[in-house]
Amino acid sequence: MGAASLPDDRDLLDSYSRAVIHAVERAGPAVVKIDADARATGSGFLFAPDGLIVTNSHVVTRARAMTAALPDGSTGRADLVGEDPDTDLAVLRVNIGGTLPWARFGDSSALKPGQVVVAIGNPYGFQHSVTSGVVSALGRSMRTRSGRLMEDIVQTDAALNPGNSGGPLVTTNGSVVGVNTAVILPAQGLSLAIASNTVQFVVSALLREGRVRRSYIGVTGQSVPLPRRLARVHQLAASSGVLAAAVEKGSPAEKAGLRAGDMILSLGDRRVGGVDDLLRILTADRIGSSMPMTVLRGTGRRQLIVVPAERRSTGNR
């Protein structure tokens, strides 16, 4: 019995190895080592052929001089395009001639717990190190160094160490589904990454303005599935929403009548299927504008009116 199963086991291991190798071959050439003022070493990855790099804000913040090194040995000065401490993300541009390798973003909302993922980075300066694991959980929360609570964080068991910060988390087809940002110590196998859908939203804003301006309503929430029974009762096409875990006192959400335990289904004229949707809606042009907000409270559907305010730099959301 055991001997008969060995070929199958080897086939499975070979398939796993081939999947990881394929992911590294696709995304690995775009991963860079970042040195900031010779005081910090981190990781990043090229996401465009003209030298644009994504990394963590905490890797490069307040740095006066930065360099980025590619796996092929190419090195160039890196300049800050913009950073957003609230999501611990930054965009750099490296000055290296020619068309550079670049990694493509994937859809983080399509991730499933148990899915194989690969982390590539430079832990402790060991350039281009590869670890693999699975998606342990989705929709986690973490507080950034600015004090803002970030939602929709991807948890994995792919080993990370200091220096991995800013490197990509990729699927077996080489698509970037997260930016590795933190490990929980002293826990083992508990690593966190910023979801790629959040990354793409922030990167677009940084490329436009060099910063991210936001409005806020004052709710801490998490993406949750919508119970099918309630979807049928209220004839809703949505399959998920944002559960309000807490509502900030004196916030626009509290003034609108939102309560902890409500599930937000839409804001303005847009469906809210998850926290990323809220982040996309609450942009600078929403500040001071009245917006209808559809929520489920218990089994009932309610319509509220909320007026988003400009988010202060102290981390309110």
C-alpha positions, 0 to 999 in steps of 0.5 A: 500500500505504502510502496504503491503510493510513492509514485503518486507522492513523487508526482505531487511533489514534482508538480508542486516544485514545477509550480513554484519554479514557474512562479519564480521564473515569471516574477523573479526577474522583476524583484529588486533589492532596495538599499536606503541610506545604507541603513535599511535594506528591503525588497520591491518589484518592478511593475512597469517596463520603464523602471517603476517599483512598488515597495513598502513605505517603511523601507524608504521613508525619510531616505535621502539616497536609495539604490535598487539592484536587479537579480541580473546585477544591474543597479541604479539610483532610485527616486521616490515618486510618492508614498502612502504611510497609511497603506505602507506603500511607496512607488519608486523609479529606478534609473537603469537604461533599457526595457526592464523586466516587470511583474503583472498584478493579479486579482487578490479578490480571487484568492482562496484559503489553501492556495499556493503562493510564493514570496520573493525578496531579500531577507537579511540582504540575501538577494532573491530568496524564495519561500513558498506556502499557502494562503492561510486566511483572507480579510485580516486587519493590521495597523500600519505605522501611521496608526491607520487600521488596514483591512483586507490583508492576506495572511500566509505561511510563506516564511518572511524575515526582515528584508522581505518587506516590499517584495511580491507575493505571487501565485503559481502563474507569477501574478502579484497578489500581494506586497509582503509587509509584516510578520507576527513575532514570535509566531512561526508561519504567520506572515501578512501581505497587502492585497494587490487590489489595494496596491493597484488603487494606491499606486494609481493615486501616487502616480497621479498626485504623489500622495493619496487624499482620502475622505472617511466615514469612520467605520472599521469593517471587514469583508464578509459574505452576504447570507443567501437567505437575506440576499433572496429576501431583499432580491440582492445581486451582491454576494458580500458586503462590509460588516461594521465592526466599530463606528467612530464616535462623532464620525460621519458614519455615526451621524448618519445612523450607522451602528456596529453590526450593520452590513454596508451593501452600497455607498453612493451609486456603487456596490460595496462588496468588500473593504477595497470597494470602500477605499476606492469610493472614499476619495478626495472628491467625496469630501462634503458630498451627501451619499446614500448608503444601503445597509442591512441591520439584522434582517431589515434593509435601511437607507442612510445618508452619509457625508464623508469628511476629509481624513486627518493625518492622525489615522482616522478612517 
